[in-house]
Amino acid sequence: MLKSFSEAKEFLYEHIPRSNTQKFPGSLGLDRTKYLLSLLGNPQDKLKIIHVAGTSGKGSTAFYASSVLQGLGFKTGLHLSPHLLDIRERFQINNNLISKKQFVGYLNFLVPYINEVNRSKYGQVTYFEILTVLSFFIFCEKKVDYAVVETGMGGRYDATNTVSRGDKVAVITKIGLDHTNILGRTISEIAKQKSGIIKQENTVFSVKQSNPVDGIIDKTAVENDGIFYCLEKRSCFRNMRLTDAGLFFDFYFFDFVVREVFLKTKLLPQVENCGLALAVIAFLSRRDGFGFDKEKILKALEQGSFRGRMEIFKKDKVTIIVDGAHNPQKMSAFISSLNKAYPSKKHIFLLAFKKGKDFRSMLKIITPLAAKIILTSFFTDDQDHVQSSEDPKKLADYLSRLNFENHITIVDPLDALKQSLTLGEDIIITGSFYLLGRLYRGLRKK
């Protein structure tokens, strides 16, 4: 019996995979997750689910969908990963954390079933698999009206890909090159993995992408007797403008029109991510017979902002902008947004990248806007896998190859932040969600 929040977390940490085979088990991991869910009576099949996959924007899209549904009066479950500060971010009810006591209670209920799977032919359940199952279980126990579920990585073999209901809505956000050693070396290979979340008779939403990606999503939907809605930028997103307060745009989806949508962010891709969420809600309102109340939708979006995405803090009279961009596609979008929000300005960057990421491409994107770069590192063993950063020396060597010499290395991220604040200039922290996690608690303190 787990007696406390800390004991519950320790139990989960024991299930963090250490080897690559354990980290990325493919179909075995999916089968193992299905077996654990079956022991619990398949709670995932008792839920109306919006399932979100993609390389960039899937967390934001899931957040916006949950926020709008909540604003319309529905009870929502929101499954996100990884978490920034608190493991309970992964199974939110109405975008709020459940209590620590509830978390421990729900996990205690699952423990005997987890142990049963651990002793079976499927082997030990992983940290991510447990938290995915726990999300479905909590959402079922809480009797949510809709569950919005973000995939962890990929789609086809992801632990979230266990929902077989025909009324599931599948959402595919922007697809780019990331996790290429696991998901495939080309955009088409990755698109096939992401499209693996599309099940029989699912309705599918995506934004206009490259022809190969659109073709793969459409083909997968057709093969599963589903319907595919592809949102065109020109026709669906109009009158977009960036202000000091944030982003405004008008959204069009067939006869559903929402004008003057306001998002409290300056990150430009959030327009498409929010639009995807709005298109899903418009579809659900017609399918499930509820009102598409524009005033309530506008209010819900105006009040919500997704943490860790071009988020702005004030600390010791210094403006700090944090963004979890960790692949070239996300970094390009962030730097473009930064350039438009602060034209002709160069910044101090505080950077670390997870080992194995394409840091060379990202540094090429960053350096034109960098006045100075502070390189740091991180290590975390309390997430889905043990995560460590790329050696700062490798980053420093590559910056020198780019003829960018105004860089220093401060290995400890907390020391790096502390010293960067003494410079008295605005600071940009980016490169990894895990770096943000190491610094976020301190940034939030007044």
C-alpha positions as CSV (number, residue, x, y, z in Angstrom):
1,M,0.0,0.0,0.0
2,L,1.4,3.4,-1.1
3,K,1.0,5.7,1.9
4,S,2.0,9.1,0.4
5,F,2.5,11.2,-2.7
6,S,6.3,10.7,-2.5
7,E,5.9,6.9,-2.2
8,A,3.6,6.8,-5.2
9,K,6.1,8.7,-7.3
10,E,8.9,6.4,-6.1
11,F,6.8,3.4,-7.2
12,L,6.5,4.9,-10.6
13,Y,10.2,5.8,-10.9
14,E,10.9,2.1,-10.4
15,H,9.2,1.5,-13.7
16,I,11.2,4.0,-15.7
17,P,12.9,2.0,-18.5
18,R,16.7,2.0,-18.6
19,S,17.5,0.2,-21.9
20,N,16.5,1.2,-25.4
21,T,14.5,-2.0,-25.8
22,Q,12.5,-1.1,-22.7
23,K,12.2,2.5,-23.7
24,F,10.8,1.8,-27.2
25,P,9.2,-1.6,-27.0
26,G,7.0,-1.2,-30.2
27,S,4.1,-3.6,-30.4
28,L,5.0,-5.3,-27.2
29,G,4.4,-2.1,-25.2
30,L,1.1,-1.6,-26.9
31,D,0.0,-5.2,-26.2
32,R,1.1,-4.8,-22.6
33,T,-0.9,-1.6,-22.2
34,K,-3.9,-3.3,-23.7
35,Y,-3.6,-6.2,-21.3
36,L,-3.4,-3.9,-18.3
37,L,-6.4,-2.0,-19.5
38,S,-8.4,-5.2,-20.0
39,L,-7.7,-6.2,-16.4
40,L,-9.4,-2.9,-15.5
41,G,-12.4,-3.4,-17.7
42,N,-11.1,-1.3,-20.6
43,P,-11.9,2.2,-19.3
44,Q,-10.6,3.8,-22.5
45,D,-13.6,2.3,-24.4
46,K,-16.1,4.0,-22.1
47,L,-14.9,7.5,-23.0
48,K,-15.5,9.9,-25.9
49,I,-11.9,10.7,-26.9
50,I,-10.1,13.3,-28.9
51,H,-6.7,11.7,-29.7
52,V,-3.9,14.1,-30.8
53,A,-0.7,13.0,-32.5
54,G,1.9,15.0,-34.4
55,T,5.5,16.4,-34.2
56,S,4.7,19.9,-33.2
57,G,1.7,21.5,-31.5
58,K,-0.1,18.4,-30.2
59,G,0.1,19.5,-26.5
60,S,-1.2,23.0,-27.4
61,T,-4.0,21.6,-29.6
62,A,-5.1,19.2,-26.8
63,F,-5.0,22.1,-24.3
64,Y,-7.2,24.3,-26.5
65,A,-9.7,21.5,-27.2
66,S,-10.1,20.8,-23.5
67,S,-10.3,24.5,-22.6
68,V,-13.1,25.2,-25.2
69,L,-15.1,22.1,-24.2
70,Q,-14.8,23.1,-20.5
71,G,-15.9,26.6,-21.4
72,L,-19.0,25.2,-23.1
73,G,-19.9,23.5,-19.8
74,F,-18.5,20.0,-20.3
75,K,-16.3,18.0,-17.9
76,T,-13.0,17.2,-19.5
77,G,-10.1,15.0,-19.0
78,L,-6.7,16.1,-20.3
79,H,-3.7,13.8,-20.7
80,L,-0.4,15.5,-21.6
81,S,3.2,14.4,-21.5
82,P,5.8,15.1,-20.4
83,H,5.0,17.2,-17.4
84,L,6.7,20.4,-16.4
85,L,6.5,20.4,-12.6
86,D,4.0,17.9,-11.3
87,I,3.2,14.4,-12.4
88,R,-0.5,15.2,-12.0
89,E,-0.3,17.4,-15.1
90,R,-0.7,14.2,-17.0
91,F,-4.3,13.6,-16.0
92,Q,-6.1,16.9,-15.5
93,I,-9.8,17.3,-14.8
94,N,-11.2,20.5,-16.3
95,N,-7.5,21.6,-16.8
96,N,-6.9,21.3,-13.0
97,L,-4.7,18.8,-11.1
98,I,-6.4,16.2,-9.0
99,S,-5.5,16.1,-5.3
100,K,-2.4,14.2,-4.2
101,K,-4.6,12.1,-2.0
102,Q,-6.8,11.1,-5.0
103,F,-3.7,10.4,-7.1
104,V,-2.3,8.0,-4.4
105,G,-5.7,6.3,-4.1
106,Y,-6.1,5.7,-7.8
107,L,-2.6,4.4,-8.2
108,N,-3.1,2.1,-5.2
109,F,-6.1,0.6,-6.9
110,L,-3.9,-0.1,-10.0
111,V,-0.9,-1.6,-8.2
112,P,-2.2,-5.2,-8.0
113,Y,-3.0,-5.2,-11.7
114,I,0.4,-3.6,-12.6
115,N,2.1,-6.3,-10.6
116,E,0.1,-9.0,-12.4
117,V,1.2,-7.7,-15.8
118,N,4.8,-7.4,-14.5
119,R,4.7,-11.2,-13.8
120,S,3.1,-12.0,-17.1
121,K,4.7,-12.8,-20.5
122,Y,4.5,-9.1,-21.3
123,G,7.1,-8.1,-18.8
124,Q,7.3,-4.9,-16.6
125,V,4.9,-2.1,-17.4
126,T,6.8,1.2,-18.1
127,Y,6.3,4.5,-16.4
128,F,4.6,6.0,-19.4
129,E,2.3,3.0,-19.9
130,I,1.2,3.2,-16.2
131,L,0.4,6.9,-16.4
132,T,-1.5,6.4,-19.7
133,V,-3.6,3.7,-18.2
134,L,-4.0,5.7,-15.0
135,S,-5.3,8.6,-17.1
136,F,-8.0,6.5,-18.8
137,F,-8.9,5.0,-15.4
138,I,-9.2,8.4,-13.7
139,F,-11.2,9.9,-16.6
140,C,-13.6,7.0,-16.4
141,E,-13.9,7.2,-12.6
142,K,-14.5,11.0,-12.8
143,K,-17.1,10.5,-15.5
144,V,-15.7,13.1,-17.9
145,D,-17.8,14.1,-20.9
146,Y,-14.7,14.2,-23.2
147,A,-11.2,13.0,-22.8
148,V,-8.4,14.8,-24.8
149,V,-5.4,12.6,-25.1
150,E,-2.0,13.6,-26.4
151,T,0.3,10.8,-27.7
152,G,3.7,10.4,-26.1
153,M,5.7,9.7,-29.3
154,G,4.7,8.5,-32.7
155,G,1.2,7.0,-32.7
156,R,1.0,3.5,-34.0
157,Y,2.7,1.8,-31.1
158,D,2.1,4.6,-28.5
159,A,0.5,3.5,-25.3
160,T,-2.4,5.9,-25.9
161,N,-3.3,4.1,-29.1
162,T,-5.6,1.7,-27.3
163,V,-9.0,3.3,-28.1
164,S,-11.0,1.3,-30.7
165,R,-14.3,3.3,-30.6
166,G,-15.5,4.5,-33.9
167,D,-16.5,7.8,-32.5
168,K,-13.0,8.7,-31.6
169,V,-11.8,12.0,-33.2
170,A,-8.2,11.7,-34.4
171,V,-6.1,14.9,-34.8
172,I,-2.8,15.1,-36.6
173,T,-0.8,18.3,-36.0
174,K,2.2,19.4,-38.0
175,I,4.6,16.6,-38.8
176,G,8.4,17.0,-39.0
177,L,11.7,15.2,-38.5
178,D,12.0,14.2,-34.9
179,H,12.8,10.8,-33.2
180,T,14.0,9.7,-36.6
181,N,16.0,6.7,-35.1
182,I,12.6,5.3,-33.9
183,L,9.9,6.6,-36.1
184,G,11.7,6.7,-39.5
185,R,14.2,8.8,-41.4
186,T,11.7,10.5,-43.8
187,I,8.6,12.7,-43.3
188,S,6.5,10.0,-45.0
189,E,7.7,7.3,-42.7
190,I,6.9,9.5,-39.7
191,A,3.5,10.4,-41.1
192,K,2.6,6.7,-41.3
193,Q,3.5,6.2,-37.7
194,K,1.5,9.3,-36.5
195,S,-1.5,8.2,-38.7
196,G,-1.5,4.9,-36.9
197,I,-3.9,6.5,-34.3
198,I,-6.6,6.5,-37.0
199,K,-9.0,3.6,-36.3
200,Q,-12.1,2.3,-38.0
201,E,-14.7,5.0,-38.7
202,N,-12.7,7.7,-37.0
203,T,-13.2,11.3,-38.0
204,V,-9.8,12.9,-38.7
205,F,-8.5,16.5,-38.6
206,S,-5.3,18.0,-39.7
207,V,-3.9,21.3,-41.1
208,K,-2.6,21.5,-44.7
209,Q,0.9,20.0,-44.8
210,S,3.1,18.6,-47.6
211,N,1.4,16.5,-50.3
212,P,3.0,13.3,-49.0
213,V,1.8,13.9,-45.5
214,D,-1.7,14.9,-46.5
215,G,-1.9,11.9,-48.8
216,I,-0.9,9.4,-46.1
217,I,-3.4,10.8,-43.6
218,D,-6.2,10.8,-46.2
219,K,-5.3,7.3,-47.4
220,T,-5.3,6.0,-43.8
221,A,-8.7,7.6,-43.1
222,V,-10.2,6.2,-46.2
223,E,-8.8,2.7,-45.5
224,N,-10.6,2.8,-42.2
225,D,-13.9,4.1,-43.6
226,G,-13.3,7.5,-41.9
227,I,-13.6,11.1,-42.9
228,F,-10.7,13.5,-43.3
229,Y,-11.0,17.2,-42.8
230,C,-7.9,19.2,-43.9
231,L,-7.8,22.8,-42.8
232,E,-6.4,25.2,-45.4
233,K,-4.5,28.2,-44.0
234,R,-6.0,30.7,-46.4
235,S,-9.6,29.7,-46.1
236,C,-9.7,28.8,-42.4
237,F,-7.5,31.4,-40.8
238,R,-8.1,35.0,-41.7
239,N,-7.2,38.4,-40.5
240,M,-4.4,37.2,-38.3
241,R,-2.6,40.0,-36.4
242,L,0.1,40.1,-33.7
243,T,-0.3,42.7,-31.0
244,D,1.5,43.5,-27.8
245,A,-1.2,41.6,-26.0
246,G,-1.2,38.5,-28.2
247,L,-2.7,37.0,-31.3
248,F,-6.0,37.7,-33.0
249,F,-7.6,35.9,-35.9
250,D,-10.9,34.9,-37.5
251,F,-11.7,31.2,-37.9
252,Y,-13.8,29.7,-40.7
253,F,-14.8,26.0,-40.9
254,F,-17.8,25.4,-43.3
255,D,-20.6,27.4,-41.7
256,F,-18.9,27.7,-38.4
257,V,-17.4,31.2,-38.0
258,V,-15.7,32.6,-35.0
259,R,-14.3,36.2,-35.4
260,E,-11.8,38.0,-33.2
261,V,-10.4,34.9,-31.5
262,F,-7.8,36.2,-29.0
263,L,-4.9,34.0,-27.8
264,K,-2.7,35.2,-24.9
265,T,0.5,34.3,-26.7
266,K,2.8,35.6,-29.4
267,L,3.7,32.1,-30.8
268,L,2.3,32.2,-34.3
269,P,1.7,28.4,-34.8
270,Q,-0.8,28.5,-31.9
271,V,-3.3,30.0,-34.4
272,E,-3.3,26.7,-36.4
273,N,-3.3,24.6,-33.2
274,C,-6.2,26.5,-31.8
275,G,-8.0,26.3,-35.2
276,L,-7.7,22.5,-35.2
277,A,-9.3,22.4,-31.7
278,L,-12.1,24.7,-32.9
279,A,-12.8,22.6,-36.0
280,V,-13.0,19.5,-33.7
281,I,-15.5,21.3,-31.4
282,A,-17.5,22.5,-34.3
283,F,-17.8,18.9,-35.6
284,L,-18.7,17.5,-32.1
285,S,-21.3,20.2,-31.6
286,R,-23.1,19.0,-34.7
287,R,-22.5,15.3,-34.1
288,D,-23.4,15.3,-30.4
289,G,-26.0,18.0,-30.6
290,F,-24.7,20.8,-28.4
291,G,-24.6,24.6,-29.0
292,F,-21.5,26.2,-30.5
293,D,-21.7,29.2,-28.2
294,K,-19.2,31.7,-29.7
295,E,-19.1,34.0,-26.7
296,K,-18.3,31.1,-24.3
297,I,-15.6,29.9,-26.7
298,L,-13.9,33.3,-27.0
299,K,-13.9,33.6,-23.2
300,A,-12.4,30.2,-22.7
301,L,-9.6,30.8,-25.2
302,E,-8.9,34.3,-23.8
303,Q,-8.5,33.0,-20.3
304,G,-6.2,30.1,-21.1
305,S,-2.5,29.9,-22.1
306,F,-0.4,26.8,-22.6
307,R,2.6,26.7,-20.3
308,G,6.1,26.5,-21.7
309,R,5.3,27.8,-25.1
310,M,6.7,31.3,-25.6
311,E,5.7,32.0,-22.0
312,I,6.9,35.3,-20.6
313,F,8.1,36.0,-17.0
314,K,9.4,39.1,-15.3
315,K,12.3,38.5,-12.9
316,D,14.4,41.2,-11.3
317,K,13.2,43.7,-14.0
318,V,14.4,41.2,-16.6
319,T,12.0,39.8,-19.2
320,I,12.4,36.0,-19.6
321,I,10.8,34.2,-22.5
322,V,10.7,30.4,-22.2
323,D,9.8,27.9,-25.0
324,G,10.2,24.2,-25.0
325,A,11.2,24.0,-28.7
326,H,13.3,20.9,-29.1
327,N,13.4,20.1,-32.8
328,P,14.2,22.2,-35.9
329,Q,10.5,22.6,-36.9
330,K,9.5,23.9,-33.5
331,M,12.6,26.0,-33.1
332,S,12.1,27.6,-36.5
333,A,8.5,28.5,-35.5
334,F,9.6,29.9,-32.2
335,I,12.4,32.0,-33.6
336,S,10.2,33.3,-36.4
337,S,7.6,34.3,-33.8
338,L,10.3,35.9,-31.6
339,N,11.5,37.9,-34.6
340,K,8.1,39.2,-35.4
341,A,7.2,40.0,-31.8
342,Y,10.6,41.8,-31.3
343,P,11.8,42.9,-34.7
344,S,15.4,43.8,-35.2
345,K,16.3,42.8,-31.7
346,K,19.0,40.3,-30.6
347,H,18.7,38.3,-27.4
348,I,20.7,36.4,-24.8
349,F,19.9,32.7,-25.1
350,L,20.2,30.1,-22.3
351,L,20.3,26.7,-24.1
352,A,20.5,23.0,-23.6
353,F,19.4,20.2,-25.9
354,K,18.5,16.6,-25.1
355,K,21.1,14.1,-26.3
356,G,20.4,12.9,-29.8
357,K,18.5,16.0,-30.9
358,D,19.5,17.8,-34.1
359,F,21.2,20.7,-32.2
360,R,23.3,21.7,-35.2
361,S,20.1,22.7,-37.2
362,M,18.7,24.4,-34.2
363,L,21.8,26.4,-33.5
364,K,21.8,27.6,-37.1
365,I,18.3,28.9,-36.6
366,I,19.1,30.6,-33.3
367,T,22.4,32.3,-33.9
368,P,21.1,35.1,-36.3
369,L,19.0,36.4,-33.3
370,A,21.6,35.8,-30.6
371,A,23.7,38.5,-29.0
372,K,25.1,36.0,-26.5
373,I,24.6,32.3,-25.8
374,I,24.9,30.6,-22.5
375,L,25.2,26.9,-22.7
376,T,24.1,24.6,-19.9
377,S,23.0,21.0,-19.2
378,F,20.4,18.9,-17.5
379,F,19.8,15.4,-16.2
380,T,16.4,14.0,-15.1
381,D,15.5,10.6,-14.0
382,D,11.9,11.3,-13.0
383,Q,10.2,11.4,-16.4
384,D,9.3,8.7,-19.0
385,H,12.9,7.9,-19.6
386,V,16.2,8.9,-18.1
387,Q,17.0,12.1,-20.0
388,S,20.4,13.9,-20.3
389,S,21.6,16.8,-22.3
390,E,24.1,17.0,-25.1
391,D,27.6,17.8,-23.9
392,P,27.9,21.6,-23.9
393,K,31.4,21.3,-25.3
394,K,29.9,19.8,-28.5
395,L,27.6,22.8,-28.7
396,A,30.4,25.2,-28.1
397,D,32.6,23.6,-30.8
398,Y,29.8,23.8,-33.3
399,L,29.1,27.5,-32.4
400,S,32.7,28.2,-33.2
401,R,32.4,26.5,-36.5
402,L,29.5,28.8,-37.2
403,N,31.8,31.7,-36.3
404,F,29.7,32.6,-33.3
405,E,32.2,33.2,-30.5
406,N,30.1,35.1,-27.9
407,H,29.2,32.0,-25.9
408,I,30.0,30.7,-22.4
409,T,29.3,27.4,-20.6
410,I,27.7,27.2,-17.1
411,V,27.0,23.5,-16.5
412,D,24.5,23.9,-13.7
413,P,21.2,25.3,-15.1
414,L,20.2,27.1,-11.9
415,D,23.6,28.8,-11.8
416,A,23.3,29.6,-15.5
417,L,20.0,31.3,-14.9
418,K,21.2,33.1,-11.8
419,Q,24.3,34.5,-13.7
420,S,22.3,35.4,-16.8
421,L,20.0,37.5,-14.7
422,T,23.0,39.6,-13.6
423,L,23.5,40.7,-17.2
424,G,20.4,42.9,-17.0
425,E,19.2,41.9,-20.5
426,D,16.2,40.0,-21.7
427,I,16.8,36.2,-21.7
428,I,15.4,33.5,-24.0
429,I,15.4,30.0,-22.5
430,T,14.8,27.2,-25.0
431,G,16.1,23.9,-26.5
432,S,14.4,21.4,-24.3
433,F,11.2,20.9,-22.3
434,Y,13.4,19.2,-19.6
435,L,15.6,22.3,-19.3
436,L,12.4,24.3,-18.7
437,G,11.4,21.8,-16.1
438,R,14.6,22.3,-14.2
439,L,14.1,26.1,-14.1
440,Y,10.4,26.6,-14.2
441,R,9.7,26.5,-10.5
442,G,12.2,29.2,-9.8
443,L,10.8,31.3,-12.7
444,R,7.3,31.2,-11.2
445,K,8.4,32.5,-7.8
446,K,7.8,36.2,-7.4
